[in-house]
Amino acid sequence: MNATVDADICTGCGLCPSLCPEVFELNDDGIAEVIATPVPSDAEDSCRQAAESCPVDAISIEQG
């Protein structure tokens, strides 16, 4: 599984790193970024939850 963040629409709310700190963090500009590719198997559920919870749908998940 791979996750991506669309930096153009991310609002930097901080929800994704709070739900899945193994995969997401806020960069120096306050925008979320992926720090683990591929997503560790033990973080897949929390990564999906972060993607589903994103208020602006900035997170995409691809299986593979």
C-alpha positions as MATLAB code, in Angstrom:
seq = 'MNATVDADICTGCGLCPSLCPEVFELNDDGIAEVIATPVPSDAEDSCRQAAESCPVDAISIEQG';
ca = [
       0.000    0.000    0.000;
       1.215    3.494   -0.858;
      -0.174    6.790    0.362;
       0.162   10.215   -1.220;
      -0.852   13.690   -0.104;
      -1.993   16.365   -2.544;
      -0.074   19.325   -1.138;
      -2.118   21.738   -3.247;
      -5.307   20.991   -1.312;
      -3.937   19.959    2.104;
      -4.962   22.462    4.775;
      -2.474   21.219    7.362;
      -5.147   20.413    9.917;
      -2.886   17.787   11.524;
      -5.454   15.015   11.605;
      -3.469   12.503    9.543;
      -0.295   12.584   11.652;
      -2.389   12.363   14.803;
      -4.133    9.247   13.451;
      -1.140    7.661   11.724;
       2.220    9.138   12.805;
       4.045    6.180   11.261;
       3.107    7.421    7.786;
       2.319   11.149    7.974;
       3.905   14.278    9.395;
       3.518   18.001    8.856;
       6.442   19.577    7.022;
       8.004   22.962    7.823;
       5.264   24.669    5.796;
       2.542   22.967    7.851;
       1.490   20.672    5.003;
       1.133   16.926    5.480;
       3.609   14.643    3.784;
       4.174   10.908    3.600;
       7.228    9.684    5.497;
       6.858    5.929    4.886;
       6.601    4.344    1.453;
       5.332    1.721    1.288;
       3.020    2.003    4.277;
       4.138   -0.444    6.995;
       1.708   -3.353    7.239;
       0.960   -2.611   10.891;
      -0.062    0.968    9.979;
      -2.380    0.183    7.054;
      -5.601    0.435    9.084;
      -4.667    3.763   10.673;
      -3.494    5.045    7.275;
      -6.889    4.212    5.762;
      -8.584    5.919    8.696;
      -6.470    9.031    8.129;
      -7.372    9.085    4.434;
     -11.075    8.635    5.145;
     -10.978   11.327    7.848;
      -9.173   13.980    5.807;
     -11.593   16.928    5.625;
     -10.421   17.948    2.139;
      -9.724   14.472    0.690;
      -6.056   15.279    0.152;
      -4.872   11.716    0.869;
      -4.912    8.979   -1.762;
      -4.178    5.331   -1.123;
      -3.106    2.814   -3.742;
      -2.872   -0.903   -3.172;
       0.181   -2.614   -4.461;
];
